[in-house]
Amino acid sequence: MKEEDKDVKKSNWLGLREVTKKDLELVFEFLQKWAEVKDKNTKWIMKEGIKKLFAKE
């Protein structure tokens, strides 16, 4: 989650989106653990990973 490489960050947020389709609660708990981290890369991965989370409605 603290990776700086663009391709790794993209893989991480794409993974978050895919897991969200199957287990929203698991992703929510995972993101809660990382929410307090003050790393810009972590924040970017989280933001991109949940961007379409509520767009389905």
Buried (B, 14 or more C-beta within 10 A) or exposed (E): BEBEEEEEBEEBBEEBBEBBEEEEEEBEEBBEEBEEEEEEBBBBBBEBBBEEBEEEE
